[in-house]
Amino acid sequence: MRRIARLGLLTQILIAFVIAVILGVVFGPAINVVQPLGDLFLRLIKFIIVPLILSTLVMGVASTGDIKKLGRIGSKTIAYFLITTFGAVSIGLILGSIFSPGKGVNISVPSEAAPPPETEGVINILLNIIPTNPIAALTEGNILQIIFFAIFIGLGITMVGKKAQPLQDFFVGLSEVMLKITGIIMKFAPIGIFGLMAPIIGEYGASVLLPLIKLVLAVGIACIFHAVVVYSLAVKTFGKMSPIKFFKGILPASLVAFSTQSSSGTLPVTMKSCEDNLGVSNEVSSFVLPLGATINMDGTAIYMGVATLFIAQFYSVLLTFEQILLVILIATLGSIGTAGVPGAGLVMLTMVLAAVNLPLEGIALIAGVDRFLDMFRTSVNVTGDASAAVIVNTSENKLNVPLEQSTNKVV
């Protein structure tokens, strides 16, 4: 046990991941007995999400002390998210064309497919960012509304000045406490990931993947390509950081995202990895990462590009150039309305299919492997958030420690 404790967190997570896959294959559905371990870890993560986002974001905004600077950071962040999302859906469409995953697939679509999830219009999505009851937003865990609320508290503290110092001190203290609790919870991450992954492998195995193997490969390769090429170039060019150091530093968060399929649920781990391993200042991470966990969905954009082509190919529908452009536009802008929770990509896929007049029943075609696809796209989402934090952090010259030193802290 002492030897295991001496291993870094990343090594422990990797070992747990491999053991989960092996035992899931060996024991099949019977491995579900370890599911409570995964549920416990998820509950611990969810337990800290709301107070962590509220406290760190308020502190980050208030500590900026300059509304113009905050606007500059925000504009850089959103611009980066939109550009990389545009690139992601384009890569998804290209890989979907190369692999042609929908051709030759023989799957029966249920005659009475489950009704697709309801979608909101763009105007409603934007209006719903503003909470009518901030307390309700906190209790319901509405991340976008919490971010809006926290930003305005931080701005208010900045504008009031000295009289609001006690309130700022409160949020600074709360943020420190929540970060400390996050560190404690992360010690249980290897056990939690084992409890999450083993039942998935045991339940689905390889049988569900065989008819749709090209779809899974197309999404997986597109996600890996986007991360390795786009993020490497971005952090090297604009973040002045070695891609190897970047991926090594964010790997713990990427693995947790792969296991939980939740960008928001991985947020505490992402913040810890960025600050401890990549040298991102708390001022930047507390603003960029919560925002990214909610509106930056590169992996989901890739998935929508590939899945749309898959369904079009299955129904022998040839998309026009205008329809392909529409897919890119909706996937890029629609990511803002995609919640960082498991399965949210299906909601966005419904919007895309409806926009290009493809049968909504096509969602049933990929329902069996959506859990696997969600692993890839969520991991890319989180990695993209971290790349944005590194780039914005470098552009603002706010590194806590020199990069050479920060890389020695990789867990």
C-alpha positions as CSV (number, residue, x, y, z in Angstrom):
1,M,0.0,0.0,0.0
2,R,2.8,2.4,0.8
3,R,4.4,1.7,-2.6
4,I,1.0,2.5,-4.3
5,A,0.7,5.7,-2.3
6,R,4.2,6.8,-3.5
7,L,3.1,6.6,-7.1
8,G,1.9,9.8,-8.7
9,L,-1.8,10.4,-9.1
10,L,-1.5,10.1,-12.9
11,T,0.2,6.7,-12.6
12,Q,-2.5,5.5,-10.2
13,I,-5.2,6.6,-12.5
14,L,-3.6,4.8,-15.5
15,I,-3.3,1.6,-13.5
16,A,-6.9,1.8,-12.3
17,F,-8.0,2.4,-15.9
18,V,-6.2,-0.6,-17.2
19,I,-7.4,-2.8,-14.4
20,A,-11.0,-1.6,-15.0
21,V,-10.8,-2.6,-18.7
22,I,-9.3,-6.0,-17.9
23,L,-11.8,-6.9,-15.2
24,G,-14.7,-5.5,-17.3
25,V,-13.8,-7.9,-20.1
26,V,-13.2,-10.9,-17.8
27,F,-16.3,-10.6,-15.6
28,G,-18.8,-8.9,-18.0
29,P,-22.0,-7.5,-16.4
30,A,-21.1,-9.1,-13.1
31,I,-18.5,-6.3,-12.6
32,N,-21.4,-3.9,-11.9
33,V,-20.8,-4.7,-8.2
34,V,-18.1,-2.0,-8.2
35,Q,-20.5,0.7,-9.6
36,P,-21.0,2.3,-6.2
37,L,-17.3,3.2,-6.1
38,G,-17.8,5.3,-9.3
39,D,-21.1,6.7,-8.0
40,L,-19.3,7.8,-4.8
41,F,-16.6,9.6,-6.7
42,L,-19.1,11.3,-8.9
43,R,-21.1,12.5,-5.9
44,L,-18.0,13.9,-4.3
45,I,-17.1,15.8,-7.5
46,K,-20.6,17.1,-7.9
47,F,-20.6,18.1,-4.2
48,I,-17.9,20.7,-4.8
49,I,-18.7,22.0,-8.3
50,V,-21.2,24.8,-7.4
51,P,-19.2,26.4,-4.5
52,L,-16.0,25.9,-6.3
53,I,-17.2,27.7,-9.5
54,L,-18.9,30.5,-7.5
55,S,-16.0,31.2,-5.2
56,T,-13.1,31.0,-7.6
57,L,-14.9,32.9,-10.4
58,V,-15.9,35.7,-8.0
59,M,-12.4,35.9,-6.7
60,G,-10.9,35.8,-10.2
61,V,-13.1,38.7,-11.4
62,A,-12.7,40.7,-8.3
63,S,-8.9,40.3,-8.1
64,T,-8.6,41.5,-11.7
65,G,-9.6,44.9,-10.4
66,D,-10.0,46.2,-14.0
67,I,-13.2,45.8,-16.0
68,K,-11.3,46.4,-19.3
69,K,-8.8,43.7,-18.5
70,L,-11.7,41.3,-17.7
71,G,-13.3,42.1,-21.0
72,R,-10.0,41.5,-22.7
73,I,-9.6,38.1,-21.1
74,G,-13.2,37.2,-21.9
75,S,-12.9,38.2,-25.6
76,K,-9.7,36.2,-26.1
77,T,-11.3,33.2,-24.5
78,I,-14.5,33.2,-26.5
79,A,-12.7,34.0,-29.7
80,Y,-10.4,31.0,-29.2
81,F,-13.3,28.7,-28.3
82,L,-15.2,29.7,-31.5
83,I,-12.2,29.2,-33.7
84,T,-11.2,25.8,-32.4
85,T,-14.9,24.7,-32.5
86,F,-15.1,25.7,-36.1
87,G,-12.0,23.7,-36.8
88,A,-13.3,20.7,-34.8
89,V,-16.6,20.3,-36.7
90,S,-14.7,20.8,-40.0
91,I,-12.3,17.9,-39.0
92,G,-15.3,15.8,-38.0
93,L,-16.9,16.3,-41.5
94,I,-13.6,15.5,-43.2
95,L,-13.1,12.3,-41.3
96,G,-16.7,11.4,-41.8
97,S,-16.3,11.7,-45.5
98,I,-13.1,9.7,-45.5
99,F,-14.4,6.8,-43.3
100,S,-18.0,6.9,-44.7
101,P,-19.2,5.2,-41.5
102,G,-22.9,5.1,-42.5
103,K,-22.4,3.2,-45.8
104,G,-23.0,-0.6,-45.6
105,V,-24.4,-0.5,-42.0
106,N,-27.2,-2.9,-41.5
107,I,-29.1,-1.8,-38.4
108,S,-32.9,-1.7,-38.0
109,V,-34.3,1.6,-36.7
110,P,-37.1,1.2,-34.2
111,S,-40.5,2.0,-35.9
112,E,-41.4,4.0,-32.8
113,A,-38.2,5.6,-31.9
114,A,-38.0,7.5,-28.6
115,P,-38.9,11.2,-29.2
116,P,-35.8,13.3,-29.6
117,P,-35.0,15.7,-26.7
118,E,-36.5,19.1,-26.9
119,T,-34.3,21.9,-28.0
120,E,-34.4,25.6,-27.2
121,G,-34.1,28.4,-29.7
122,V,-30.9,30.5,-29.8
123,I,-32.8,33.5,-28.3
124,N,-34.1,31.4,-25.3
125,I,-30.6,29.9,-24.8
126,L,-29.1,33.4,-24.5
127,L,-31.9,34.7,-22.3
128,N,-31.6,31.7,-20.0
129,I,-28.1,32.6,-19.2
130,I,-29.5,35.4,-16.9
131,P,-31.0,33.9,-13.7
132,T,-34.3,35.2,-12.5
133,N,-33.4,33.7,-9.1
134,P,-29.6,33.3,-8.4
135,I,-30.3,31.1,-5.4
136,A,-32.3,28.7,-7.5
137,A,-29.5,28.6,-10.1
138,L,-27.1,27.6,-7.3
139,T,-29.4,24.9,-5.9
140,E,-30.2,23.5,-9.4
141,G,-26.5,23.6,-10.5
142,N,-27.2,25.7,-13.6
143,I,-23.6,26.4,-14.5
144,L,-24.2,29.2,-17.1
145,Q,-26.4,31.1,-14.7
146,I,-23.9,30.6,-11.8
147,I,-21.1,32.0,-14.0
148,F,-23.3,35.0,-14.9
149,F,-24.1,35.6,-11.2
150,A,-20.5,35.2,-10.1
151,I,-19.1,37.5,-12.8
152,F,-21.5,40.3,-11.7
153,I,-20.7,39.8,-8.0
154,G,-17.0,40.1,-8.9
155,L,-17.7,43.2,-11.0
156,G,-19.7,44.7,-8.2
157,I,-16.9,44.1,-5.7
158,T,-14.5,45.8,-8.0
159,M,-16.7,48.9,-8.5
160,V,-17.6,49.3,-4.8
161,G,-13.9,49.0,-3.8
162,K,-12.8,49.1,-0.2
163,K,-16.2,48.8,1.4
164,A,-16.7,45.4,-0.3
165,Q,-13.3,44.1,0.9
166,P,-14.9,41.8,3.6
167,L,-17.1,40.2,0.9
168,Q,-14.0,39.7,-1.3
169,D,-12.1,38.1,1.6
170,F,-15.0,35.8,2.2
171,F,-14.9,34.4,-1.4
172,V,-11.1,34.2,-1.3
173,G,-11.3,32.1,1.9
174,L,-14.1,30.0,0.5
175,S,-12.1,29.4,-2.7
176,E,-9.1,28.3,-0.8
177,V,-11.2,25.8,1.3
178,M,-12.8,24.4,-1.8
179,L,-9.5,23.9,-3.6
180,K,-8.2,22.1,-0.5
181,I,-11.3,19.8,-0.5
182,T,-10.7,19.2,-4.2
183,G,-7.2,18.0,-3.4
184,I,-8.6,15.5,-0.8
185,I,-11.2,14.2,-3.2
186,M,-8.7,13.7,-6.0
187,K,-6.9,11.1,-3.8
188,F,-9.9,8.9,-4.5
189,A,-9.8,9.5,-8.2
190,P,-8.2,6.1,-9.1
191,I,-10.8,4.2,-7.2
192,G,-13.6,6.3,-8.7
193,I,-12.4,5.8,-12.2
194,F,-12.1,2.1,-11.7
195,G,-15.7,2.1,-10.5
196,L,-16.9,4.1,-13.5
197,M,-15.0,2.3,-16.3
198,A,-15.3,-1.4,-15.3
199,P,-19.2,-1.5,-15.4
200,I,-19.2,0.2,-18.8
201,I,-16.8,-2.3,-20.3
202,G,-18.6,-5.1,-18.6
203,E,-22.0,-4.1,-19.9
204,Y,-21.3,-3.2,-23.5
205,G,-18.2,-5.2,-24.3
206,A,-17.2,-5.3,-27.9
207,S,-20.4,-6.7,-29.4
208,V,-22.2,-3.3,-29.5
209,L,-19.2,-1.8,-31.3
210,L,-18.9,-4.2,-34.2
211,P,-21.6,-2.9,-36.5
212,L,-20.6,0.7,-35.9
213,I,-16.8,0.3,-35.6
214,K,-16.2,2.7,-38.4
215,L,-18.2,5.4,-36.6
216,V,-16.3,4.9,-33.4
217,L,-13.0,4.9,-35.3
218,A,-13.9,8.1,-37.2
219,V,-14.9,10.0,-34.0
220,G,-11.9,8.6,-32.1
221,I,-9.3,9.5,-34.8
222,A,-10.9,12.9,-35.4
223,C,-10.7,13.7,-31.6
224,I,-7.1,12.5,-31.4
225,F,-6.1,14.5,-34.5
226,H,-7.8,17.6,-33.3
227,A,-6.0,17.4,-29.9
228,V,-2.6,16.4,-31.2
229,V,-2.5,18.8,-34.1
230,V,-4.7,21.8,-33.3
231,Y,-4.0,22.0,-29.5
232,S,-0.3,21.3,-30.0
233,L,0.1,24.1,-32.5
234,A,-2.0,26.4,-30.3
235,V,-0.1,25.9,-27.1
236,K,3.3,25.9,-28.9
237,T,2.6,29.0,-30.9
238,F,0.5,31.1,-28.6
239,G,1.1,29.5,-25.2
240,K,4.9,29.2,-25.6
241,M,4.7,25.7,-24.0
242,S,5.9,22.4,-25.2
243,P,3.0,20.2,-26.3
244,I,4.5,17.3,-24.5
245,K,4.5,19.2,-21.2
246,F,1.0,20.4,-21.9
247,F,-0.5,17.0,-22.5
248,K,1.4,15.5,-19.6
249,G,0.1,18.2,-17.3
250,I,-3.5,17.9,-18.4
251,L,-3.7,14.1,-18.7
252,P,-5.2,13.5,-15.2
253,A,-8.1,15.8,-16.1
254,S,-8.5,14.2,-19.5
255,L,-8.7,10.7,-18.0
256,V,-11.2,11.8,-15.5
257,A,-13.3,13.4,-18.3
258,F,-13.0,10.2,-20.3
259,S,-14.4,8.2,-17.4
260,T,-17.1,10.6,-16.2
261,Q,-18.2,12.0,-19.6
262,S,-18.8,15.3,-17.9
263,S,-16.9,18.5,-18.6
264,S,-18.5,20.3,-15.6
265,G,-17.9,17.3,-13.4
266,T,-14.2,17.3,-14.3
267,L,-13.9,21.0,-13.7
268,P,-12.2,20.7,-10.2
269,V,-9.6,18.3,-11.6
270,T,-9.1,20.6,-14.7
271,M,-8.5,23.6,-12.5
272,K,-6.1,21.7,-10.2
273,S,-4.1,20.3,-13.2
274,C,-3.9,23.7,-14.9
275,E,-2.7,25.5,-11.8
276,D,-0.4,22.9,-10.4
277,N,1.0,21.3,-13.6
278,L,0.8,24.0,-16.2
279,G,1.5,27.1,-14.2
280,V,-1.8,28.8,-15.0
281,S,-2.7,31.6,-12.5
282,N,-5.8,31.2,-10.4
283,E,-7.0,34.5,-11.8
284,V,-7.1,33.1,-15.4
285,S,-8.1,29.5,-14.5
286,S,-11.1,30.6,-12.4
287,F,-12.5,32.5,-15.3
288,V,-11.5,30.6,-18.4
289,L,-12.1,27.0,-17.2
290,P,-15.7,27.3,-15.8
291,L,-16.6,29.2,-18.9
292,G,-15.0,26.6,-21.1
293,A,-16.7,23.7,-19.3
294,T,-20.0,25.3,-20.3
295,I,-19.6,26.6,-23.8
296,N,-16.4,25.1,-25.3
297,M,-17.4,21.8,-26.9
298,D,-14.8,20.9,-29.5
299,G,-15.3,17.2,-29.0
300,T,-19.0,17.5,-29.3
301,A,-18.6,19.5,-32.5
302,I,-16.4,16.7,-33.9
303,Y,-19.1,14.2,-32.9
304,M,-21.9,16.2,-34.6
305,G,-19.9,16.5,-37.8
306,V,-19.2,12.7,-38.0
307,A,-22.6,11.7,-36.7
308,T,-24.5,13.9,-39.2
309,L,-22.6,12.4,-42.1
310,F,-23.1,8.9,-40.7
311,I,-26.9,9.4,-40.6
312,A,-27.0,11.0,-44.0
313,Q,-25.0,8.1,-45.5
314,F,-27.2,5.5,-43.8
315,Y,-30.3,7.1,-45.3
316,S,-28.5,7.6,-48.7
317,V,-28.9,11.4,-48.5
318,L,-26.3,13.6,-50.2
319,L,-25.8,16.8,-48.3
320,T,-25.4,19.9,-50.4
321,F,-22.5,22.3,-49.8
322,E,-25.0,24.8,-48.3
323,Q,-26.2,22.1,-45.8
324,I,-22.6,21.3,-44.8
325,L,-22.0,25.0,-44.1
326,L,-25.1,25.0,-42.0
327,V,-23.9,22.0,-40.0
328,I,-20.6,23.9,-39.3
329,L,-22.4,27.1,-38.3
330,I,-24.9,25.4,-36.0
331,A,-22.3,23.1,-34.4
332,T,-20.0,26.1,-33.8
333,L,-22.6,28.5,-32.4
334,G,-24.7,25.8,-30.8
335,S,-21.9,24.6,-28.5
336,I,-22.7,27.6,-26.3
337,G,-26.0,26.0,-25.4
338,T,-24.7,22.5,-24.8
339,A,-24.5,21.7,-21.2
340,G,-21.3,19.9,-19.9
341,V,-23.2,16.8,-18.8
342,P,-23.2,13.2,-20.1
343,G,-25.2,12.8,-23.3
344,A,-25.7,16.5,-24.0
345,G,-24.3,16.0,-27.5
346,L,-27.5,14.2,-28.5
347,V,-29.5,17.4,-27.9
348,M,-27.2,19.4,-30.2
349,L,-27.3,16.6,-32.8
350,T,-31.1,16.9,-32.9
351,M,-30.8,20.6,-33.8
352,V,-28.3,19.8,-36.6
353,L,-30.4,17.0,-38.1
354,A,-33.5,19.1,-38.0
355,A,-31.7,22.0,-39.7
356,V,-30.5,19.9,-42.7
357,N,-33.8,17.9,-42.9
358,L,-32.4,14.5,-41.9
359,P,-34.6,12.0,-40.1
360,L,-34.4,12.5,-36.3
361,E,-34.9,8.8,-35.9
362,G,-31.3,8.5,-37.0
363,I,-30.3,9.3,-33.4
364,A,-31.5,5.7,-32.5
365,L,-28.7,4.4,-34.8
366,I,-25.9,5.6,-32.6
367,A,-27.6,5.4,-29.2
368,G,-25.9,2.1,-28.5
369,V,-22.4,3.5,-28.9
370,D,-23.1,7.1,-27.7
371,R,-21.6,6.3,-24.3
372,F,-18.3,5.4,-25.9
373,L,-18.3,8.4,-28.2
374,D,-19.1,10.6,-25.2
375,M,-15.8,9.5,-23.6
376,F,-13.7,10.8,-26.6
377,R,-15.6,14.0,-27.0
378,T,-15.6,15.0,-23.3
379,S,-11.9,14.3,-23.0
380,V,-11.3,16.6,-26.0
381,N,-13.6,19.3,-24.5
382,V,-11.6,19.4,-21.3
383,T,-8.2,19.4,-23.1
384,G,-9.4,22.3,-25.2
385,D,-10.4,24.2,-22.1
386,A,-6.9,23.8,-20.7
387,S,-5.3,24.9,-23.9
388,A,-7.3,28.1,-23.8
389,A,-6.3,28.7,-20.2
390,V,-2.6,28.3,-21.1
391,I,-2.8,30.6,-24.1
392,V,-4.8,33.3,-22.3
393,N,-2.5,33.0,-19.3
394,T,0.6,33.5,-21.4
395,S,-0.9,36.4,-23.3
396,E,-1.7,38.1,-20.0
397,N,1.8,37.4,-18.6
398,K,0.3,35.9,-15.4
399,L,2.2,32.7,-14.9
400,N,2.5,31.8,-11.2
401,V,5.9,30.1,-11.7
402,P,8.3,29.7,-14.6
403,L,7.2,26.9,-17.0
404,E,10.4,25.0,-16.3
405,Q,9.5,24.7,-12.7
406,S,5.8,24.1,-13.2
407,T,6.4,21.0,-15.2
408,N,8.1,19.4,-12.3
409,K,4.8,19.4,-10.4
410,V,3.0,17.0,-12.7
411,V,1.1,14.5,-10.6
